[in-house]
Amino acid sequence: MYEVEVYVGDPYPQDLTMRSAEAMEHYEEKKMSVNLTRIWQLGGEEYPHFLFHLIGTIIHEFLHLFFYDNKMFQENTEAIVHRLAHYLRLLSVGGLIGVDDTDVEQVLGISRRLTVTIDTNYINTKQGMEAMNKIEKWHNEGLVEIVKTDVMDTEFMRAHEPQRFVKKSQKYHEDLGVGVWGHSRWGHSLWGGKKMNYPHKEIRNLLFPQFHSLNEDDRRKATRDAMHLAAHYMYKRDFFVTEDKHFIRKRNGLKKRFGVVVLTPKECVEKVSSRRQVDN
């Protein structure tokens, strides 16, 4: 028997649920916790959308708890949970409203939110980037979802006043990549393995074919650039937003080989506008 604990609070926590340390404590007690405030905000304060996100979050947490309780965690568990939660949510909502699972999003007027991974330099703490302001507005309205990779906060540790940047980045879900020695933070990366689709070396070699001739500082930057994209690829996010010349110059190759779509912030606004027909 499992229990669901719901609570209200800060509408911009890092996740829809508790962070890993707190979650593990609840899992030991066969409990899962869900932040209703955040889900209401993600649903645009509209009940059908709220219900859709609420059911999805509960299913996602239940799967985590089930895997944990039955000692079934593996290196690819998170990817499995994401896929199962999506399909089970459609089936569950479809049963409630009496339609086939393929028609749920159409009936509720809900489209899958486009996901946007942002490069570290586009955290936009001073709100001075017009295109990023638009993307953030859509994120807050639940039209798109901005995500970060684990690399972002790692890079902020080298910045002046890192907490100013981390405070902003904590609003976004963190996609954890496979740990890379000397670059990943403990507790913010995953164990590697053959089943982990994390091609950071392949992406690095595409972006930086002369990698081994770079100096130490440039190799560090190149490795983390590749880690950004590898996590983005592993979680199948829609757009990677940056104006970094290394990404922009090789984006045709990235699209052809990995299916990764690299856009500038302005291009992302145009793309989302055309896909979602949102008001500019």
N, C-alpha and C positions, 0 to 999 in steps of 0.2 A: 504494500500500500504506500503510495506516494502522496505528499501534500504540496499544494501550491500556496505560496505566501505572496500576496500582492502588497505594494506600498506606493506611496506618492512621495515626491521629492523634487530635487533639482531636475528641470526638464532637459538639461544637457549633460548627463553623465556620459562616460566613455562608451557605455553599452546599454542595451535594453534591460540587462540583468546585472547582478552583482559581478564584481571582478573575480578573477580566478581563486584567490586565497579565500575570500568569503564564500564563494560558490562551493568550494571543496568542503568547507565546514558544513554547509547546508546539505550537500550530497551525503555526507556521513550520517546525517539525521533523516535521510530520505525526503528532503525538502528541496523545493526550487523557488526562487524569488523573482518577481517580475515588477518592473517599474511602470506603473500605469500612467504617470505623468508624461514620461518620454513617449510612450506608445500613443497617447492621445495627441501629443504634439506631432508625431510622425504621421498620424492619420488626418492631419489638417483640421483637427477638431470637428470631424464629421463622423457620425456613428458607424456607417458601413465600413469606412476605411479603418476606423479604430478597431472594429471587430475583426477585420481581415488581418491586421497586424498583431492583434492580441492573440488570436488563435495560432498564428505562425510562431510567435515568440514562445508560447506555452509548449507547443509541439517541439520546437527546437530545444528548449530546456529539458523537456521530458526525455528526449533522445540522449542528451548529454548525461542526465542522471541515470538512465537505463544502462548506458554503456559503462559508466563509472561503477554502478552498483553491481554489475555482473562481470566486472574486471575484463571488459572487452576492448579497452582503449588500445588502439594501434596507431602507427605513424600516419595513416590516412583517415583516421576517425573523423576529424573535423570536416573534411571534404564530403564524406559519406553523410554526416549529419545535415550539412547544408542542402544536399540533393534531396534526401528523404523529407526534410522539413517542408521544403517547397511543395512537393507533390502531395504530402499528407494534408497540408493546409488547404490546397485546392479541393481535395476530396472532402474534407471536413466542412468547409464553407458551402460547397456544392450540396452536401446532404442537408444542411440547414435551410437553404433557400430553394431546394428542389430543382437544381439544374445540373447538367453534366459538368465535370471538373474543367473541361476545356472552355466552358462558357462563363466561369465564375468571374474572371476579371472584367469581361465585357459587361455582364449584368450589373456588377457593382460600380462600373465606371472607373475601374482601377487598372492602370497599366503597370507593368513591372518597372520599378524605379531604375533608371540608368545609374550606374555606379561610376564614380569619377575618382581615380587615384591622383592625388596632387603631389608634385615634387616638393622637396623640402623648402625651396625658395619661394613657394607660393602659399605659405601659411597666412600671409596677408594680415599681420597683426595690427598694422596702422590703417587698415581698410582703404589703402591708397590705390588699389588695383581695381579699376572699374569692372572689368570682366569677371574677376574673382568675386567681387561684391555681388554680382548677379548670380553666380553659381552658388554662393553661400546662401543667398536669399532663397533660392530654389531648394537647397538642402533643408533649410529651416521650415519650409512649407511642405516638405515631404515629396517634392517632385523628383529630386535626384538624391543620391546619397554620396557624400564626400567620404572617402576613406583614406587612411594613411597606411604606410607599411611600417614595420618595426624599425626601419632605417631612419625614419624622420627624427624621432626623439633621440636616437643615438647621435645623429649629427648635431642636434641642438646642444648636446653636452659640451661642444667645442665653441659655442657661441657666447658672446657677451650677454649677460643676464639671461641665461637659458630658461629660467622659470617663466619669463614673459612669453616665450614661444611655446613652452610645454603647456601652459595654461590654456592657450588657444587650441593646441593640437588635441588636448584631452576631450574635446567635443566630438572627436571623430573616432569611428571604429578602427581598431588596429589590426591589420592583416599580418600575421606572424609568418615570416619566412623560415627556411631551414637555417640553422645556426652556421655561421661562417667564422672560423677561429680568428680572433683579433678584431672582429667587426660587430658581432652580435652581442646583445646584453642577456645576461642570465635571467631566465623567466620571461623573456620576450622573443623567444625563437623556438623552433621545433627540432626534434631529432631527425636526422636525415635517414635515407634508405632508398632502395631501388624503386619503391612505389611512390616516392615523393616527386612530383613533376615540377621541379624547381631548377630550371636550366640556367643558373646564374653564370656559369663558366662559358656556356655557348653564347649567351647574350653579351657577356663581357668581351669575348673574342670578336663578335660582330661589331660592337661599338668601338673597341680599341684593339685593332689588329696588331699594333706594335706595343701591346701591354707590357711585355717583359723588358722593353727598353726604356720605359718610363721611370722617373725618379720615384722615391718612396712615397712622397706626398701625393703625387699624381696617381700612383697605383692604388693608394687608399681610396681616393675619390672615384676612380674607375670601378673598383670593386663594389663600392656602395651604390653607384649608379646602376650597375648590373643587378645588385640585390633588390633595388627598388622595382625594376621591371620584372625580375623573376617572381617576386611575390605577387605583383599585379597579374602576371600570366597564370600563376598557380591558382589564384582565386577567381580567374575568368572575369575580371572587371572589364567594363566597357571602354573607358577612355583614360589615358594617362596624360595629365596636363602638365606642361612644362614649356619653357622657351630655351632650355639648355641646348646649345648648338650640337652637342654630341648626339642627343636624341633626335633632334630635328633633321640633321644630315642623314641619319640612317633609318628614318622612319619608314621609308618604302621597303627596305630590307627587313625591318622588324615586322611589318604588316605581312609581307610575303612568307617569311619563315615561321613566325610565331603567332600571327593573327593579332598582334598588338597594335592598337590604334593610338598614335601619339598626336596630340593636338596642342596648340597654344591656347591660353585661356579664351581669347577672342573666338578662335575656331570652335572651341567647345561650346560657347554660348550659341553660336550659329547652328551647330549640329543639334544641340538639345532643343533649340527653338523649332527646328524643322521636324524633329522626331516627335516632340510633345505638343507642338502647336501652342506653346505657352506665350503669354503676352510679354513682349519686350518693353 
